[in-house]
Amino acid sequence: MEDKTGSAVQEELGVKFKKFAEGKQKSKAKSFNPKLKIFREFSLATLSALLKTKTAQSQRKQQTENAEGDSTTQKCDSLVSALDALANTGVTGLQWKKKLGDEVRVTLSDHSDVSLLTANAEENSLTTRKFCLDGCRVPGDPTDKQGTSEVHVCQADAKAVMMMETFQYIYINAWKNCVTYLESACHSIAPGGMLCVVVSDSSMFARSPHVVKRWYAVDVMKTEYLKEMAARVVLADLAASAGRYNKALVPQYVLAVEDFLLVCVKVTRGHTATESSVNEICKLMHCRFCEERVFMPQQLAPVENPYSMLPCQCKEKNPGKTAVLLGPMWKGPIYCPTFLNVMQQEGKSLGLSAKFSTLVSLLQCESVCATLSFSSGDGGGNNNRREGGALSGISPSNGQNDKTVQSKDRDCGAEKAMGDKSETAQIVEEGNAGADGKCSVFSNVTSDGKPDGSKRKGTRDSVPENAPTPVKKLRFEDSKDDPQLTPARNVPFYQHVNKLKKMKIPKLDQLVTIIQHRGYFACRTHFDPCAIRTTANVDQFLNVLQPQCEK
């Protein structure tokens, strides 16, 4: 479909838009990326979940204080001011306004000509009003009420807009580098608000470590957990920037699609919270032989024998400097299970795609590092169990096509032919028997929810003493209060099956079941289609899987 000027008109989530204005094809065409449609869906669901959370908090506050007020005051208290900092085509902000209406006050900013924003708004029966920056105005003061079918448009640099105005929700999708906008974004975001940042090129952390050091002042190198390391570097920079304004950072989720990352954080205020947030930034010790890693302690005195902190024996077997210090980076949790649950509900009410539902379900599993049982009302839970967390339509970081991904997954899932029923086959059958949506975190449990020791007979590796207790029929909405999942709420990084490339190994879903039977938390990860997030370290990971692969 084309308009009078000949520009192609596209549609996404019910919003019509043009990618470029007349005579500006080169500058605008490269700014819109159709691959980031899932990021725009996540930004919409995040904003909707923030609205729901603020409304619930406002109602609880009014009930507690027994405050008297009319309906207009209650509605204004729940409004959220949202900024699409680098609007470009404006499709992200227009989706917010079309789906959420007068519950959100949308501002679109672009440093270039805003005629394209106005034209795209008119395509969707929305009016635009010019938003002028005023240096004499106090940021955060009430502004004019925005209509149901109206958006504000500001022609200015995004950093200037965020330094002169306060917003409760900011979405930054920089075309090249996002680090220049983090400082102004932390200054602009209001306490209790949320910030979503798109990292456009995560492979740069392995390809150009000198550029990363110039931008983020960190040391990085190519590792098997490169994508999550890049996300933790960005989180550390955000936490340091927010600490300068006495603000704390609480990560909500990190989403990886190809070479792009979407980092969502919640910002709070206070000295105690700020100090706790800044203390989550530390160095990472990485072994260059087995890729074992451990975060360094927060102390002023140097560690006398830093190699003793690594659980591997590579230093004793190999002379020289076997480990390096990377970072500093974020060491705390990167997922919030409660907020992901609200996002899934909001995505279902907004009618978002099945891909969104599958990704949120997988993020929920990663948030507690376990295969969870979803209630019947949660969309995509059973589909995620059947697919084992595999993401359709998402390529790995090296840009391979779908055929390459499928062949790589087949190589990862090559099964060894066994004449009789071994322990691995029994574990797999038990795991498949619970694929009806009511599976538990561990399959070897009795009717009273305790681990069945009889099913562990004949194993070559005993369960460690500090292994988590298996849980039966764990539901996601109850997982946030379960003390048994406390050690699994922050499992940094993941293990890649390339460690076992010289052996024939079962499929990844079966490997997850085997690891869970040995007393460790484990699940698939969306960062890599051939990786497993688990509480077991590298040596434990190999000791568990090698006997099964040798059979």
Secondary structure, 3 states (H helix, E strand, C coil): CECCCCCEEEEECCEEEECCCCCCHHHHHCCCCHHHHHHHHHHHHHHHHHHHHHHHHHHHHHHHHCCCCCHHHHHHHCCEEEEECCCCCCHHHHHHHHHHHHHEEEEEEECCCCHHHHHHHHHCCCEEEECCCCCCCCCCCCCCCCCCCEEEEEECCHHHHHHHCCEEEEEEECCCCCHHHHHHHHHHEEEEEEEEEEECCCCHHHHCHHHHHHHHCCECCCCCCHHHHHHHHHHHHHHHHHHCCCEEEEEEEEEEECCEEEEEEEEEECHHHHHHHHCCEEEEEEECCCCCEEECCCCCCCCCCHHHHCCCCHHHHCCCCCEEEEEEEECCCCCCHHHHHHHHHHHHHHCCCHHHHHHHHHHHHHHHCCCCECCCCCCCHHHHHHHCCCCCCCCCCCCCCHHHHHHHHHHHCCCCCCCCCCHHHHHHHHHHHCCCCCCCCCCCECCCCCECHHHHCCCCCCCCCCCCCCCCCCEHHHHCCCHHHHHHCCCCCCEEHHHHCCCCCCCHHHHHHHHHHCCCCEEECCCCCCEEEECCCHHHHHHHHHHHHHC
